[in-house]
Amino acid sequence: MGERHSPPRRPLRRLLLVIALPGLPLLLLLLLGKGMRHEFSDLDYFDLEGARVKTAQRARRLPEFKLQDQLGRDVERSDLAGTFWLVAFMTTDTATSPQLAAFTQQLLWANWRYRDEPDVGLVCFTLDAEHDTPDQLQDYVQRNERYNRYPDKWRFLTGHQDTIDHIIDAGLGIPRDSADPFNVATLLLIDDKGYVRQKYLASSEHEIGDAVEDIALLKKRKKEREKRERDWAAAPALPFLGPQMGDDAFTAPKFSLIDQNGAEFSHRDLEGKVRLVDAFFTSCPTICPVISSQLARVHDQLWAAGLQDEVRIISHTVDPENDTPERMLDYGNRLGADHGVWKFLTGPVEELYPLLQDGYLLTALASDTAAGGFFHSDQVILVDSKGHLRGSYDGTRTSDIDKMLEAVMQLLAQEKASARHIPQ
């Protein structure tokens, strides 16, 4: 018998190759995209040393200031809130800044892309206040923003040069060449809360293109947040906890205690703030480390969501004899707490325990049989900005804390909607 030959496989190979070829570009993009700066995620922040960080905690922010714009109007940081800004540092004096025309052309590209969008603008800080008077700046801005649909999209700021130099050097950490002080090659992207989100080389068309893309990304994230806020605002209201006080909901009582910095902290410091309340003690060997680690996660999420100014975490010790401010400060530092957002409170037992028991409906008592000598609740209480108790969550359970975070977002959205008189 003759040799048997396997049928040729070339047609099958060709078919597999035809199927695979369209997917090769996608595969290359996935592999190469890992090294690209523009991935579809949130932009980082920068800390005071210039390192990238994921949240606004300890991030570099446009400092407080008071300067004048090209129309002679006073401008402060708060006047820039709610808008995304591409920030430049320059002078309109062509004698000291021969690169002005090229620099202006780069800025005009970004300005033209967002000329019809009111929440994107250009801010320029002068490098030569003596030359750049409001009249001089007004002429420059009018020539370059005449196509803008909305006013005040291009703000050129002047004032005392020492003040401006401090903003540039100490506030924003922009490097300057003493031999060429009127040539600053750095552009910054400042978000709608005043935080530095990206840096660019002003002379690079490629980097200006990156800036345009980054602004679009931040605007997209803002729209996503606004949609979630609308969904939360439309959700059923959270229940009120505690005994009914006639027609009014139960309210947490007034108090005055001592925080981890040794300063007085009272109910007055919580006006208009949502709070998350728990009981703990620093030497607790059982549930406190678990609850505190969960609250540390909440703390980081508040910063990530930009809610650090609206929410406070309030942890009350049940062991005031041993939990001094210094000891609580060390405890908070080990958790990575921002001590403006997360307060650890101590005070006399006769004030602490009734506040926890009657004010927040939490168990708190000394116990010879409990581990560590104290027995307290594992619950975290959600309190709205008017002092009403709105939820109780198991601080040892990740799923419960996730529900609490969602409730915080919902409560804030509904309070904002109510303040704007928007029907829910």
VOBAVEX-664564 format. One record per residue: y, z, x of N, C-alpha, C in turn. Coordinates in steps of 0.05 Angstrom, whole numbers. Example, Ala and Ser with C-alpha at 12.3 -4.5 7.8 and 13.67 -1.06 7.14 Angstrom:
[site [-114 156 264] [-90 156 246] [-66 156 264]]
[site [-45 142 257] [-21 143 273] [1 157 258]]
// end
This chain:
[site [-24 0 17] [0 0 0] [25 0 17]]
[site [46 -14 8] [70 -15 24] [87 11 21]]
[site [107 13 38] [125 37 36] [141 37 11]]
[site [146 60 0] [162 63 -24] [191 70 -15]]
[site [210 57 -26] [238 62 -19] [253 76 -42]]
[site [269 96 -36] [285 108 -57] [307 89 -66]]
[site [314 89 -91] [335 71 -101] [361 77 -87]]
[site [378 58 -82] [403 62 -68] [421 81 -83]]
[site [437 98 -69] [454 118 -82] [484 110 -81]]
[site [489 87 -70] [517 80 -67] [533 79 -93]]
[site [522 67 -114] [537 68 -139] [544 96 -149]]
[site [525 115 -145] [530 142 -153] [552 155 -136]]
[site [551 149 -110] [572 159 -92] [599 148 -99]]
[site [600 122 -106] [625 110 -113] [636 124 -138]]
[site [619 129 -157] [627 141 -182] [639 169 -177]]
[site [625 185 -161] [635 212 -154] [662 211 -140]]
[site [665 190 -122] [690 187 -107] [713 181 -126]]
[site [708 163 -146] [728 156 -165] [736 180 -182]]
[site [717 196 -189] [723 220 -204] [739 240 -188]]
[site [733 243 -162] [745 264 -145] [773 256 -136]]
[site [778 230 -132] [804 222 -120] [828 232 -135]]
[site [829 230 -162] [853 240 -176] [858 270 -172]]
[site [837 285 -166] [841 314 -163] [850 322 -135]]
[site [848 303 -115] [856 310 -88] [885 318 -85]]
[site [904 304 -97] [932 313 -95] [936 341 -106]]
[site [923 347 -128] [926 373 -140] [915 394 -121]]
[site [892 388 -109] [880 407 -91] [898 412 -67]]
[site [910 390 -56] [928 393 -33] [952 409 -41]]
[site [963 405 -65] [986 421 -73] [979 450 -75]]
[site [955 456 -85] [947 484 -88] [944 497 -60]]
[site [933 482 -41] [929 492 -15] [955 495 0]]
[site [972 474 -1] [997 475 14] [1017 492 0]]
[site [1016 494 -26] [1036 510 -41] [1036 539 -34]]
[site [1014 549 -23] [1013 577 -16] [1034 584 5]]
[site [1041 564 22] [1061 569 43] [1089 562 35]]
[site [1092 550 12] [1119 542 3] [1134 566 -7]]
[site [1161 565 -3] [1178 588 -12] [1181 588 -42]]
[site [1181 564 -54] [1187 563 -83] [1161 562 -99]]
[site [1149 585 -102] [1127 588 -120] [1138 597 -147]]
[site [1122 594 -168] [1131 600 -195] [1127 630 -200]]
[site [1145 646 -188] [1144 675 -191] [1172 685 -189]]
[site [1176 711 -193] [1203 722 -191] [1212 722 -162]]
[site [1238 719 -158] [1250 721 -132] [1250 750 -123]]
[site [1247 754 -97] [1248 781 -86] [1277 791 -85]]
[site [1279 817 -78] [1305 829 -72] [1306 833 -41]]
[site [1329 843 -32] [1332 850 -3] [1340 879 -1]]
[site [1328 894 17] [1337 921 21] [1360 922 41]]
[site [1370 946 47] [1394 948 64] [1389 938 92]]
[site [1364 937 101] [1358 926 127] [1352 897 127]]
[site [1353 884 104] [1349 856 102] [1320 847 96]]
[site [1302 867 94] [1274 861 88] [1271 855 58]]
[site [1252 838 52] [1246 831 24] [1231 854 10]]
[site [1240 860 -14] [1226 881 -31] [1223 870 -59]]
[site [1204 881 -74] [1196 870 -100] [1213 880 -123]]
[site [1225 903 -120] [1241 914 -143] [1269 921 -133]]
[site [1286 927 -152] [1314 933 -146] [1318 960 -133]]
[site [1298 977 -133] [1301 1003 -121] [1307 1000 -92]]
[site [1329 1012 -83] [1340 1011 -56] [1346 983 -47]]
[site [1351 965 -66] [1358 937 -59] [1388 934 -54]]
[site [1395 914 -40] [1423 908 -34] [1436 897 -58]]
[site [1460 908 -64] [1475 900 -88] [1504 895 -80]]
[site [1516 876 -94] [1544 871 -90] [1559 898 -94]]
[site [1574 908 -75] [1586 934 -77] [1609 934 -98]]
[site [1617 958 -106] [1640 960 -123] [1665 951 -108]]
[site [1683 937 -122] [1707 927 -109] [1728 922 -130]]
[site [1753 918 -121] [1775 910 -138] [1792 890 -122]]
[site [1791 864 -129] [1806 843 -116] [1821 827 -136]]
[site [1833 805 -128] [1848 788 -146] [1836 760 -144]]
[site [1836 746 -167] [1826 718 -167] [1849 699 -163]]
[site [1843 673 -166] [1863 652 -162] [1886 653 -182]]
[site [1882 667 -204] [1903 669 -224] [1918 696 -222]]
[site [1912 711 -200] [1925 737 -196] [1914 759 -213]]
[site [1892 755 -227] [1880 775 -244] [1862 794 -228]]
[site [1862 819 -235] [1844 838 -222] [1815 832 -230]]
[site [1797 833 -210] [1769 827 -214] [1753 850 -201]]
[site [1734 862 -217] [1716 882 -207] [1688 873 -210]]
[site [1669 887 -198] [1641 879 -199] [1632 877 -228]]
[site [1641 896 -245] [1632 896 -273] [1641 870 -287]]
[site [1662 857 -278] [1672 832 -290] [1652 809 -285]]
[site [1635 812 -265] [1616 791 -258] [1589 795 -271]]
[site [1585 818 -284] [1559 825 -296] [1552 805 -318]]
[site [1526 799 -320] [1517 781 -341] [1517 751 -333]]
[site [1526 745 -309] [1528 718 -299] [1513 716 -272]]
[site [1500 694 -267] [1487 688 -241] [1508 674 -224]]
[site [1511 684 -199] [1532 674 -182] [1521 664 -155]]
[site [1530 641 -147] [1526 631 -120] [1551 640 -104]]
[site [1548 656 -84] [1570 670 -70] [1574 657 -42]]
[site [1600 649 -37] [1607 637 -12] [1629 654 1]]
[site [1632 650 27] [1652 664 43] [1667 643 59]]
[site [1693 639 54] [1707 616 65] [1737 620 63]]
[site [1752 601 75] [1781 600 72] [1788 571 66]]
[site [1811 567 52] [1820 541 45] [1839 529 67]]
[site [1842 544 88] [1860 535 110] [1844 515 128]]
[site [1850 490 126] [1835 470 142] [1840 472 172]]
[site [1862 486 179] [1868 489 207] [1847 507 221]]
[site [1839 528 207] [1819 546 218] [1791 541 207]]
[site [1789 524 187] [1763 518 175] [1759 488 172]]
[site [1755 473 194] [1752 444 192] [1728 435 176]]
[site [1709 453 171] [1685 446 155] [1690 450 125]]
[site [1715 455 117] [1721 461 89] [1712 439 70]]
[site [1718 414 77] [1712 392 59] [1681 389 55]]
[site [1666 392 77] [1637 390 74] [1626 414 58]]
[site [1637 437 63] [1628 461 49] [1634 458 19]]
[site [1658 449 13] [1666 445 -15] [1648 425 -29]]
[site [1640 404 -15] [1622 384 -27] [1595 397 -34]]
[site [1585 414 -17] [1560 428 -23] [1563 446 -48]]
[site [1585 460 -49] [1589 478 -73] [1592 462 -98]]
[site [1605 439 -96] [1609 422 -120] [1582 412 -131]]
[site [1562 408 -114] [1536 399 -123] [1524 420 -142]]
[site [1524 445 -133] [1513 467 -149] [1531 471 -174]]
[site [1557 469 -171] [1575 473 -194] [1570 451 -215]]
[site [1566 426 -206] [1562 404 -224] [1537 408 -240]]
[site [1516 417 -227] [1490 421 -241] [1492 441 -264]]
[site [1509 461 -261] [1511 482 -282] [1539 482 -295]]
[site [1552 460 -295] [1580 459 -306] [1581 465 -336]]
[site [1559 460 -350] [1559 465 -379] [1545 491 -387]]
[site [1540 508 -368] [1525 533 -374] [1543 557 -367]]
[site [1551 573 -387] [1571 594 -382] [1561 617 -365]]
[site [1535 620 -361] [1525 643 -347] [1518 637 -318]]
[site [1529 616 -307] [1525 609 -278] [1553 602 -267]]
[site [1559 613 -243] [1585 607 -232] [1586 609 -202]]
[site [1609 604 -190] [1613 606 -162] [1634 627 -156]]
[site [1628 645 -137] [1647 665 -127] [1652 660 -98]]
[site [1677 658 -90] [1684 655 -62] [1701 679 -53]]
[site [1693 692 -31] [1709 713 -19] [1725 700 4]]
[site [1751 704 4] [1767 691 26] [1761 705 52]]
[site [1763 689 73] [1761 699 101] [1789 701 114]]
[site [1809 692 99] [1836 693 109] [1855 699 86]]
[site [1858 724 80] [1874 732 57] [1903 726 61]]
[site [1912 725 86] [1941 719 91] [1947 691 82]]
[site [1929 672 87] [1933 645 79] [1926 641 49]]
[site [1904 652 41] [1894 647 14] [1906 666 -7]]
[site [1931 660 -14] [1945 674 -35] [1935 663 -62]]
[site [1939 677 -84] [1930 666 -110] [1940 638 -115]]
[site [1965 632 -108] [1976 605 -113] [1961 584 -97]]
[site [1955 590 -72] [1940 572 -55] [1911 567 -66]]
[site [1899 589 -75] [1872 587 -85] [1871 573 -112]]
[site [1892 577 -128] [1893 565 -155] [1892 534 -152]]
[site [1907 524 -133] [1907 495 -129] [1880 485 -121]]
[site [1866 500 -103] [1840 492 -94] [1820 492 -117]]
[site [1819 513 -132] [1800 516 -154] [1805 495 -176]]
[site [1830 491 -183] [1836 472 -205] [1826 444 -197]]
[site [1829 437 -172] [1820 410 -163] [1790 407 -165]]
[site [1776 429 -161] [1747 427 -158] [1731 435 -183]]
[site [1743 448 -202] [1728 456 -226] [1738 442 -251]]
[site [1752 420 -248] [1763 407 -271] [1743 396 -291]]
[site [1718 393 -281] [1697 382 -299] [1682 404 -313]]
[site [1687 429 -307] [1672 451 -319] [1680 454 -349]]
[site [1659 460 -365] [1664 463 -393] [1675 490 -400]]
[site [1668 510 -385] [1677 538 -391] [1696 548 -369]]
[site [1715 565 -377] [1733 577 -357] [1720 598 -340]]
[site [1732 604 -317] [1724 626 -300] [1696 623 -288]]
[site [1687 598 -286] [1661 593 -273] [1665 591 -242]]
[site [1689 589 -233] [1695 588 -204] [1716 610 -199]]
[site [1708 632 -186] [1726 654 -181] [1730 655 -150]]
[site [1755 651 -141] [1761 654 -113] [1776 680 -109]]
[site [1766 699 -94] [1776 726 -93] [1791 731 -67]]
[site [1814 744 -69] [1831 751 -47] [1840 780 -50]]
[site [1854 790 -30] [1863 818 -31] [1868 827 -3]]
[site [1864 853 2] [1867 864 29] [1843 854 46]]
[site [1849 842 69] [1828 831 85] [1808 852 95]]
[site [1818 876 101] [1799 898 109] [1779 904 87]]
[site [1788 904 62] [1770 909 40] [1749 887 38]]
[site [1758 862 40] [1739 839 38] [1720 839 61]]
[site [1730 845 85] [1712 846 109] [1690 867 105]]
[site [1698 890 94] [1679 912 89] [1657 903 69]]
[site [1665 888 48] [1646 878 29] [1626 859 42]]
[site [1637 842 59] [1620 822 72] [1602 834 93]]
[site [1613 851 110] [1598 862 132] [1579 885 124]]
[site [1591 907 113] [1575 930 106] [1562 928 79]]
[site [1576 916 60] [1565 915 33] [1542 895 30]]
[site [1546 871 41] [1527 849 38] [1512 842 63]]
[site [1519 854 86] [1504 849 110] [1505 821 120]]
[site [1527 807 117] [1530 779 126] [1538 779 155]]
[site [1522 765 172] [1529 764 201] [1553 745 205]]
[site [1571 753 223] [1595 737 230] [1597 735 260]]
[site [1606 712 269] [1611 707 297] [1640 714 303]]
[site [1644 733 320] [1671 742 327] [1687 719 340]]
[site [1673 700 353] [1687 678 366] [1695 657 345]]
[site [1683 657 322] [1689 638 301] [1688 652 274]]
[site [1706 670 268] [1705 688 245] [1709 673 218]]
[site [1720 649 219] [1725 635 194] [1703 615 186]]
[site [1680 618 200] [1658 600 195] [1633 618 188]]
[site [1629 623 163] [1605 638 154] [1586 619 140]]
[site [1563 615 152] [1545 594 143] [1526 604 121]]
[site [1529 628 111] [1510 640 92] [1521 638 63]]
[site [1504 630 45] [1509 632 16] [1490 653 5]]
[site [1498 667 -16] [1481 686 -29] [1478 679 -59]]
[site [1454 685 -69] [1450 684 -98] [1450 712 -109]]
[site [1469 718 -127] [1472 745 -139] [1463 743 -168]]
[site [1445 760 -176] [1436 758 -204] [1455 771 -224]]
[site [1448 771 -249] [1466 780 -270] [1471 810 -270]]
[site [1457 825 -253] [1461 853 -250] [1474 860 -223]]
[site [1481 839 -208] [1495 844 -182] [1478 846 -158]]
[site [1451 841 -160] [1433 844 -137] [1430 818 -122]]
[site [1428 820 -95] [1423 797 -78] [1394 788 -81]]
[site [1390 763 -89] [1363 753 -94] [1354 731 -75]]
[site [1373 718 -61] [1365 698 -42] [1389 691 -23]]
[site [1382 681 0] [1402 672 20] [1397 643 27]]
[site [1419 629 33] [1417 600 40] [1435 593 63]]
[site [1429 571 76] [1446 559 96] [1466 540 82]]
[site [1491 546 83] [1511 532 68] [1512 502 75]]
[site [1507 495 99] [1510 467 108] [1485 450 101]]
[site [1464 462 90] [1439 447 86] [1438 438 57]]
[site [1436 411 53] [1433 401 26] [1406 410 14]]
[site [1386 412 31] [1360 421 21] [1362 449 10]]
[site [1377 467 24] [1378 494 15] [1396 497 -10]]
[site [1416 480 -13] [1432 480 -37] [1414 472 -61]]
[site [1396 452 -55] [1376 445 -76] [1358 469 -83]]
[site [1350 484 -63] [1335 508 -68] [1350 528 -86]]
[site [1376 531 -80] [1393 549 -96] [1394 541 -125]]
[site [1396 515 -130] [1396 505 -157] [1370 512 -171]]
[site [1348 508 -157] [1322 515 -169] [1319 545 -174]]
[site [1328 561 -155] [1326 590 -158] [1343 600 -181]]
[site [1366 589 -185] [1382 597 -208] [1367 590 -234]]
[site [1355 566 -235] [1339 559 -258] [1317 578 -263]]
[site [1304 587 -242] [1282 607 -245] [1292 633 -256]]
[site [1314 643 -246] [1325 668 -256] [1333 666 -285]]
[site [1345 643 -292] [1353 639 -320] [1328 638 -338]]
[site [1307 625 -328] [1282 624 -344] [1271 652 -349]]
[site [1271 669 -328] [1261 696 -331] [1278 712 -350]]
[site [1304 707 -349] [1322 721 -368] [1316 713 -397]]
[site [1311 687 -402] [1305 678 -429] [1279 690 -438]]
[site [1259 693 -420] [1234 705 -427] [1238 734 -435]]
[site [1255 749 -419] [1261 777 -426] [1274 779 -453]]
[site [1293 761 -458] [1307 762 -484] [1289 756 -507]]
[site [1270 738 -503] [1250 733 -525] [1233 758 -530]]
[site [1224 770 -508] [1208 795 -512] [1224 816 -526]]
[site [1250 818 -519] [1267 838 -532] [1269 833 -562]]
[site [1272 807 -569] [1273 800 -597] [1247 808 -612]]
[site [1225 803 -599] [1199 810 -611] [1197 840 -614]]
[site [1205 855 -594] [1204 885 -596] [1223 895 -617]]
[site [1247 883 -619] [1266 892 -638] [1256 887 -667]]
[site [1239 867 -671] [1228 861 -697] [1203 877 -704]]
[site [1192 892 -685] [1168 907 -690] [1174 932 -708]]
[site [1154 942 -721] [1158 967 -738] [1168 990 -721]]
[site [1186 1005 -732] [1199 1027 -717] [1178 1048 -709]]
[site [1182 1061 -687] [1164 1083 -678] [1167 1107 -696]]
[site [1146 1123 -700] [1149 1146 -717] [1166 1168 -704]]
[site [1175 1187 -720] [1188 1211 -710] [1168 1234 -710]]
[site [1168 1249 -688] [1150 1272 -685] [1165 1298 -689]]
[site [1149 1319 -695] [1161 1345 -698] [1166 1352 -727]]
[site [1173 1377 -732] [1178 1385 -759] [1203 1372 -771]]
[site [1202 1365 -797] [1225 1353 -810] [1247 1374 -814]]
[site [1271 1366 -807] [1294 1384 -809] [1312 1375 -832]]
[site [1302 1380 -857] [1316 1370 -880] [1314 1340 -881]]
[site [1337 1326 -882] [1337 1297 -882] [1338 1286 -853]]
[site [1340 1303 -834] [1343 1294 -806] [1317 1297 -790]]
[site [1313 1280 -771] [1290 1282 -753] [1294 1305 -733]]
[site [1272 1317 -725] [1272 1338 -705] [1285 1328 -679]]
[site [1302 1345 -667] [1316 1337 -642] [1310 1357 -620]]
[site [1306 1346 -596] [1302 1364 -573] [1326 1381 -569]]
[site [1323 1407 -562] [1345 1425 -560] [1362 1421 -535]]
[site [1385 1433 -534] [1403 1432 -511] [1390 1449 -489]]
[site [1397 1443 -464] [1386 1459 -442] [1404 1456 -418]]
[site [1400 1473 -398] [1413 1471 -372] [1395 1483 -352]]
[site [1385 1466 -333] [1366 1474 -313] [1375 1465 -286]]
[site [1358 1467 -265] [1364 1459 -238] [1345 1437 -229]]
[site [1357 1416 -217] [1339 1394 -209] [1331 1396 -180]]
[site [1317 1376 -170] [1305 1377 -143] [1327 1376 -121]]
[site [1351 1369 -128] [1373 1370 -109] [1388 1396 -109]]
[site [1379 1415 -126] [1393 1441 -128] [1417 1440 -146]]
[site [1421 1418 -161] [1444 1414 -178] [1437 1421 -207]]
[site [1457 1429 -222] [1453 1433 -251] [1447 1406 -264]]
[site [1428 1407 -282] [1421 1383 -298] [1417 1393 -327]]
[site [1431 1380 -345] [1430 1389 -373] [1427 1366 -392]]
[site [1425 1373 -418] [1423 1353 -439] [1446 1333 -439]]
[site [1469 1342 -429] [1492 1324 -427] [1488 1300 -408]]
[site [1471 1305 -388] [1465 1283 -369] [1446 1262 -381]]
[site [1435 1268 -404] [1416 1250 -417] [1428 1235 -441]]
[site [1453 1239 -446] [1466 1226 -469] [1464 1195 -466]]
[site [1453 1183 -487] [1450 1154 -486] [1426 1144 -471]]
[site [1409 1162 -460] [1386 1154 -444] [1360 1159 -460]]
[site [1341 1142 -457] [1314 1147 -466] [1300 1163 -444]]
[site [1284 1183 -452] [1271 1200 -432] [1241 1202 -436]]
[site [1227 1206 -414] [1198 1210 -414] [1194 1238 -403]]
[site [1182 1256 -418] [1181 1284 -411] [1152 1294 -407]]
[site [1148 1309 -385] [1122 1321 -381] [1125 1349 -368]]
[site [1103 1363 -366] [1101 1389 -352] [1083 1386 -328]]
[site [1090 1400 -306] [1074 1398 -282] [1079 1422 -265]]
[site [1064 1425 -243] [1072 1443 -221] [1061 1432 -195]]
[site [1075 1436 -173] [1070 1421 -149] [1043 1428 -136]]
[site [1032 1452 -142] [1007 1460 -130] [983 1456 -149]]
[site [988 1442 -170] [967 1437 -190] [943 1422 -178]]
[site [919 1432 -181] [896 1420 -168] [881 1401 -187]]
[site [890 1398 -212] [874 1382 -231] [889 1358 -241]]
[site [902 1360 -265] [913 1337 -278] [940 1328 -268]]
[site [955 1346 -255] [983 1338 -247] [983 1315 -228]]
[site [966 1314 -207] [967 1290 -190] [962 1264 -205]]
[site [944 1265 -225] [938 1241 -240] [962 1233 -257]]
[site [974 1252 -272] [997 1246 -288] [1021 1237 -271]]
[site [1025 1250 -249] [1048 1243 -232] [1044 1215 -220]]
[site [1019 1207 -214] [1014 1180 -203] [1019 1159 -225]]
[site [1012 1166 -250] [1017 1148 -272] [1047 1145 -276]]
[site [1062 1167 -275] [1091 1166 -278] [1104 1151 -255]]
[site [1092 1153 -231] [1103 1138 -209] [1100 1108 -214]]
[site [1079 1100 -227] [1075 1072 -235] [1096 1064 -256]]
[site [1101 1082 -275] [1122 1078 -296] [1149 1075 -282]]
[site [1154 1093 -263] [1180 1092 -248] [1184 1065 -235]]
[site [1163 1054 -223] [1166 1028 -209] [1169 1006 -230]]
[site [1156 1008 -253] [1159 988 -274] [1187 988 -285]]
[site [1199 1011 -287] [1227 1013 -297] [1245 998 -279]]
[site [1241 1001 -253] [1258 987 -233] [1253 957 -235]]
[site [1227 950 -237] [1220 921 -238] [1232 908 -263]]
[site [1235 923 -285] [1246 912 -310] [1276 915 -311]]
[site [1288 927 -291] [1317 931 -291] [1326 953 -311]]
[site [1309 972 -317] [1316 993 -337] [1322 1020 -324]]
[site [1327 1020 -298] [1332 1045 -284] [1357 1059 -293]]
[site [1375 1045 -305] [1400 1058 -315] [1397 1068 -344]]
[site [1375 1061 -357] [1372 1067 -386] [1351 1088 -392]]
[site [1333 1093 -373] [1311 1111 -377] [1310 1133 -355]]
[site [1303 1157 -363] [1299 1179 -344] [1271 1191 -348]]
[site [1259 1198 -326] [1233 1213 -326] [1240 1242 -320]]
[site [1232 1260 -337] [1239 1288 -334] [1214 1305 -333]]
[site [1208 1315 -309] [1185 1332 -304] [1193 1361 -301]]
[site [1183 1379 -318] [1190 1407 -317] [1167 1423 -304]]
[site [1174 1439 -284] [1153 1456 -272] [1146 1479 -291]]
[site [1121 1487 -291] [1112 1511 -305] [1109 1534 -286]]
[site [1116 1529 -260] [1113 1550 -239] [1139 1553 -224]]
[site [1160 1562 -238] [1187 1563 -226] [1188 1583 -202]]
[site [1171 1602 -202] [1172 1622 -180] [1166 1608 -153]]
[site [1149 1589 -153] [1141 1575 -128] [1154 1548 -125]]
[site [1160 1535 -147] [1171 1507 -145] [1201 1508 -142]]
[site [1210 1512 -118] [1238 1512 -111] [1248 1483 -111]]
[site [1275 1478 -112] [1285 1451 -111] [1275 1436 -86]]
[site [1274 1450 -63] [1264 1437 -39] [1235 1428 -41]]
[site [1219 1445 -54] [1191 1438 -57] [1188 1414 -76]]
[site [1204 1414 -98] [1202 1392 -117] [1213 1366 -104]]
[site [1234 1369 -87] [1244 1345 -74] [1223 1332 -56]]
[site [1209 1349 -42] [1187 1338 -25] [1165 1325 -42]]
[site [1159 1338 -64] [1139 1327 -82] [1148 1299 -92]]
[site [1173 1297 -101] [1183 1272 -110] [1184 1251 -89]]
[site [1191 1259 -65] [1192 1239 -42] [1165 1228 -37]]
[site [1144 1244 -39] [1117 1235 -34] [1108 1215 -56]]
[site [1121 1217 -79] [1115 1198 -101] [1132 1173 -100]]
[site [1151 1172 -81] [1169 1150 -79] [1190 1150 -101]]
[site [1198 1173 -111] [1216 1175 -134] [1245 1170 -125]]
[site [1259 1154 -141] [1288 1153 -140] [1298 1177 -154]]
[site [1313 1194 -141] [1320 1220 -152] [1343 1219 -173]]
[site [1353 1195 -177] [1371 1192 -200] [1357 1185 -225]]
[site [1333 1172 -222] [1317 1163 -245] [1297 1184 -253]]
[site [1285 1197 -234] [1263 1217 -239] [1273 1244 -232]]
[site [1276 1262 -251] [1286 1289 -247] [1263 1309 -249]]
[site [1261 1327 -229] [1242 1349 -230] [1259 1374 -234]]
[site [1252 1389 -255] [1270 1411 -263] [1256 1438 -261]]
[site [1271 1458 -254] [1262 1486 -253] [1284 1503 -265]]
[site [1277 1528 -269] [1295 1548 -281] [1280 1572 -289]]
[site [1293 1591 -303] [1279 1615 -312] [1256 1609 -331]]
[site [1234 1624 -329] [1211 1620 -347] [1220 1623 -376]]
[site [1237 1642 -381] [1245 1646 -409] [1261 1623 -421]]
[site [1270 1604 -404] [1284 1580 -414] [1265 1556 -413]]
[site [1249 1554 -391] [1231 1532 -388] [1210 1531 -410]]
[site [1196 1553 -413] [1173 1552 -431] [1181 1547 -460]]
[site [1201 1560 -472] [1209 1553 -499] [1219 1524 -502]]
[site [1232 1513 -481] [1241 1485 -481] [1216 1467 -483]]
[site [1196 1472 -467] [1172 1455 -468] [1156 1459 -494]]
[site [1153 1484 -502] [1136 1490 -525] [1149 1482 -551]]
[site [1174 1491 -555] [1187 1487 -581] [1204 1461 -581]]
[site [1214 1454 -557] [1231 1430 -556] [1216 1404 -554]]
[site [1195 1404 -538] [1180 1379 -534] [1151 1381 -544]]
[site [1144 1403 -557] [1117 1407 -568] [1095 1405 -548]]
[site [1100 1415 -523] [1081 1414 -502] [1071 1443 -496]]
[site [1045 1445 -490] [1034 1471 -482] [1043 1478 -454]]
[site [1051 1503 -450] [1059 1512 -423] [1056 1543 -422]]
[site [1038 1553 -406] [1034 1581 -403] [1018 1588 -378]]
[site [1023 1612 -368] [1008 1623 -346] [980 1631 -356]]
[site [960 1626 -339] [932 1632 -347] [916 1640 -323]]
[site [902 1663 -326] [885 1672 -304] [860 1655 -302]]
[site [853 1641 -323] [828 1625 -323] [832 1596 -317]]
[site [858 1587 -318] [863 1558 -312] [864 1553 -282]]
[site [856 1530 -274] [857 1523 -245] [886 1522 -237]]
[site [893 1536 -215] [920 1538 -205] [937 1559 -218]]
[site [926 1572 -239] [940 1594 -252] [958 1587 -275]]
[site [959 1561 -283] [976 1553 -305] [961 1533 -323]]
[site [966 1534 -348] [955 1515 -367] [978 1500 -380]]
[site [977 1474 -380] [998 1458 -393] [986 1432 -404]]
[site [1001 1419 -421] [992 1395 -435] [989 1372 -415]]
[site [972 1353 -422] [969 1328 -407] [986 1306 -419]]
[site [1002 1312 -439] [1017 1292 -454] [1044 1286 -441]]
[site [1053 1261 -444] [1080 1253 -437] [1094 1246 -463]]
[site [1118 1257 -467] [1132 1254 -492] [1155 1234 -489]]
[site [1156 1215 -508] [1177 1195 -508] [1199 1205 -527]]
[site [1224 1206 -516] [1247 1216 -531] [1268 1194 -531]]
[site [1279 1188 -555] [1299 1167 -556] [1326 1176 -547]]
[site [1346 1158 -547] [1372 1165 -536] [1388 1185 -552]]
[site [1378 1191 -576] [1391 1211 -593] [1376 1238 -592]]
[site [1355 1240 -575] [1341 1265 -573] [1318 1268 -592]]
[site [1310 1248 -607] [1288 1249 -626] [1262 1243 -611]]
[site [1241 1259 -617] [1215 1254 -605] [1201 1231 -620]]
[site [1193 1210 -604] [1183 1186 -617] [1154 1178 -609]]
[site [1142 1193 -591] [1114 1187 -584] [1103 1207 -565]]
[site [1076 1210 -565] [1062 1228 -547] [1038 1212 -535]]
[site [1036 1213 -509] [1016 1196 -495] [1001 1212 -474]]
[site [975 1207 -472] [958 1220 -453] [965 1210 -425]]
[site [977 1228 -408] [986 1221 -382] [964 1216 -362]]
[site [939 1222 -369] [917 1217 -351] [903 1190 -356]]
[site [911 1176 -377] [898 1151 -385] [916 1127 -380]]
[site [907 1109 -364] [923 1085 -358] [930 1070 -383]]
[site [910 1067 -401] [915 1052 -426] [937 1065 -443]]
[site [937 1091 -444] [958 1105 -459] [985 1102 -447]]
[site [987 1103 -420] [1012 1099 -407] [1022 1071 -410]]
[site [1004 1051 -411] [1012 1024 -416] [1024 1022 -444]]
[site [1012 1035 -463] [1023 1035 -491] [1051 1048 -491]]
[site [1054 1069 -475] [1080 1083 -473] [1101 1065 -462]]
[site [1094 1050 -441] [1114 1031 -430] [1122 1010 -450]]
[site [1103 1000 -465] [1109 981 -487] [1128 994 -507]]
[site [1122 1020 -514] [1139 1034 -534] [1167 1038 -523]]
[site [1170 1043 -497] [1196 1046 -485] [1212 1020 -488]]
[site [1199 997 -482] [1212 971 -485] [1220 966 -514]]
[site [1202 973 -532] [1208 969 -560] [1231 986 -569]]
[site [1231 1011 -561] [1252 1030 -570] [1279 1021 -559]]
[site [1280 1013 -534] [1306 1003 -522] [1316 978 -537]]
[site [1297 960 -543] [1305 935 -556] [1316 941 -584]]
[site [1303 960 -598] [1312 966 -625] [1339 982 -625]]
[site [1342 999 -604] [1368 1012 -602] [1391 993 -596]]
[site [1385 973 -579] [1406 953 -573] [1412 936 -597]]
[site [1391 929 -612] [1395 913 -636] [1411 928 -657]]
[site [1405 954 -659] [1420 971 -678] [1449 973 -670]]
[site [1454 976 -644] [1482 978 -634] [1497 953 -639]]
[site [1483 930 -639] [1497 904 -644] [1498 898 -674]]
[site [1487 916 -691] [1486 912 -720] [1470 887 -727]]
[site [1448 883 -712] [1431 860 -718] [1408 871 -736]]
[site [1403 858 -759] [1381 868 -776] [1355 866 -761]]
[site [1338 886 -764] [1312 886 -750] [1290 878 -770]]
// end
